[in-house]
Amino acid sequence: MPETQFTSAQVADSALTQPVANAKGVTLQSVTKRYGAVVAVENLTLHIPAGSYCCLLGPSGCGKTTTMRMIAGHEEITQGDIYIGETRINELPPAKRNTAMMFQNYALFPHKTVWQNVEFGLKMRGLSQADRQPRVEEMLAIVGLSQFAHRKPHMLSGGQQQRVALARALITRPQVLLLDEPLSALDESLRVKTRGELRKLQRQFGMTFIQVTHNQDEAYALADQIVVMDHGRIDQVGTPQEIFAKPISQFVARFTGDNNIFMGEVSSVVHDTQGHLIQLAVEGLGTLLCRGDFAQAGTQAACCVRADRLKLRSLSRVAEPEPAVNRLSARITAIEFTGYITRVTLMSEKTGAEMLYKSRTTDLMQTPLAEGQVVAVEWSAADCVFLAH
Ligand SMILES: Nc1ncnc2c1ncn2[C@@H]1O[C@H](COP(=O)(O)OP(=O)(O)OP(=O)(O)O)[C@@H](O)[C@H]1O
């Protein structure tokens, strides 16, 4: 079945797509959720600005869904407070919170038509047939499903069902829309297309969107603010660019990108015009130079360098690279062509540690590499990010 896309014209013509005048931010203040002995969310404090797109990102079981369900009111808060705008909502029933939730499996009513599914929220609010009619029509046009209005969900593709779910959530014009892995049921190409449309709708509606995802590419593409969670706690909050370029912990560096991580002990910290220049003594590799905001000499820490920030130099004639900071020799153990990018796996000659280098395939075509080849691997201190924990 061909996918109908949202079109700019449909969206621009719609009165519904005027920004939600009363979009509200969400604030969590020291929020904890326990299930018996299990601490699902621990002392979480977070502000999500009004009208922004926030992604809660983290591995399975880190507490993302629980956090969202507490905001929606589907889960009681054990401790702490949640505010929508200025209003404390701890005790408000879900229907009074002015939020809407879009579920992973879409949770459409199977026996209702697309029209009836989308109309449902307005009916529950007691709007008359005459008032519902133009709003449903308009919403179906926005999501490009007008011609499917009388079909049942099982007669739609996954992408179309996803749009019905989105239309059903948006039609009541909630102040906050909560989305639980909304793209996970779609195949790769549709997922990429649909996330662009989701972002466009969020911008045009000016609504606060909070989305749960375990996929960092999705979070990078969609979010104004990414909240990286681990074991019920927040590890880092930042823009996609900050999370990508400046992870603050080993967990974030591992989870959000192809980072090479080195563990060691801080041997010196020098403050200069660009911040802190930190020396990290790494067993087997000597001293690495990295940059960070704060470090304390004598503490155990780590640093990371992204796979695309390494530089490789052939060592065909010289067995060892001349000694220098942030340089080591490594053997290429695998070369994986993935299209635009080629991934090169290396093994440090001294420590046996595995490293990853990523290059544009076209660049590698100029200076080909071969499995088994020994190369000098180097990187600048500016690209080497200090990780305090
Ligand atoms: N009703 C429950 N009773 C007991 N433990 C629960 C309950 N719901 C969630 N948990 C536990 O709380 C923790 C957080 O769960 P949560 O569903 O919020 O994680 P998540 O990050 O959304 O994971 P996923 O990506 O797999 O959905 C997990 O350890 C989970 O097992």
PDBQT file of the ligand as one rigid body, heavy atoms in Angstrom, charges set to zero:
ROOT
HETATM    1  N1  LIG A 401       5.182  -2.546  37.437  1.00  0.00    +0.000 N 
HETATM    2  C1  LIG A 401       6.458  -2.787  37.734  1.00  0.00    +0.000 A 
HETATM    3  N2  LIG A 401       6.786  -3.558  38.808  1.00  0.00    +0.000 NA
HETATM    4  C2  LIG A 401       8.077  -3.787  39.137  1.00  0.00    +0.000 A 
HETATM    5  N3  LIG A 401       9.124  -3.284  38.466  1.00  0.00    +0.000 NA
HETATM    6  C3  LIG A 401       8.868  -2.502  37.396  1.00  0.00    +0.000 A 
HETATM    7  C4  LIG A 401       7.533  -2.222  36.977  1.00  0.00    +0.000 A 
HETATM    8  N4  LIG A 401       7.595  -1.418  35.885  1.00  0.00    +0.000 NA
HETATM    9  C5  LIG A 401       8.905  -1.220  35.633  1.00  0.00    +0.000 A 
HETATM   10  N5  LIG A 401       9.664  -1.867  36.535  1.00  0.00    +0.000 N 
HETATM   11  C6  LIG A 401      11.142  -1.878  36.600  1.00  0.00    +0.000 C 
HETATM   12  O1  LIG A 401      11.578  -0.529  36.650  1.00  0.00    +0.000 OA
HETATM   13  C7  LIG A 401      12.742  -0.348  35.856  1.00  0.00    +0.000 C 
HETATM   14  C8  LIG A 401      12.510   0.732  34.812  1.00  0.00    +0.000 C 
HETATM   15  O2  LIG A 401      11.537   0.288  33.887  1.00  0.00    +0.000 OA
HETATM   16  P1  LIG A 401      11.086   1.161  32.628  1.00  0.00    +0.000 P 
HETATM   17  O3  LIG A 401       9.992   0.431  31.929  1.00  0.00    +0.000 OA
HETATM   18  O4  LIG A 401      10.795   2.546  33.061  1.00  0.00    +0.000 OA
HETATM   19  O5  LIG A 401      12.412   1.168  31.739  1.00  0.00    +0.000 OA
HETATM   20  P2  LIG A 401      12.624   1.659  30.257  1.00  0.00    +0.000 P 
HETATM   21  O6  LIG A 401      13.874   2.462  30.270  1.00  0.00    +0.000 OA
HETATM   22  O7  LIG A 401      11.422   2.340  29.746  1.00  0.00    +0.000 OA
HETATM   23  O8  LIG A 401      12.863   0.294  29.515  1.00  0.00    +0.000 OA
HETATM   24  P3  LIG A 401      12.392  -0.176  28.027  1.00  0.00    +0.000 P 
HETATM   25  O9  LIG A 401      13.207   0.618  27.054  1.00  0.00    +0.000 OA
HETATM   26  O10 LIG A 401      12.745  -1.635  28.029  1.00  0.00    +0.000 OA
HETATM   27  O11 LIG A 401      10.920   0.073  27.930  1.00  0.00    +0.000 OA
HETATM   28  C9  LIG A 401      13.076  -1.718  35.278  1.00  0.00    +0.000 C 
HETATM   29  O12 LIG A 401      14.031  -2.322  36.091  1.00  0.00    +0.000 OA
HETATM   30  C10 LIG A 401      11.760  -2.446  35.358  1.00  0.00    +0.000 C 
HETATM   31  O13 LIG A 401      11.969  -3.841  35.466  1.00  0.00    +0.000 OA
ENDROOT
TORSDOF 0
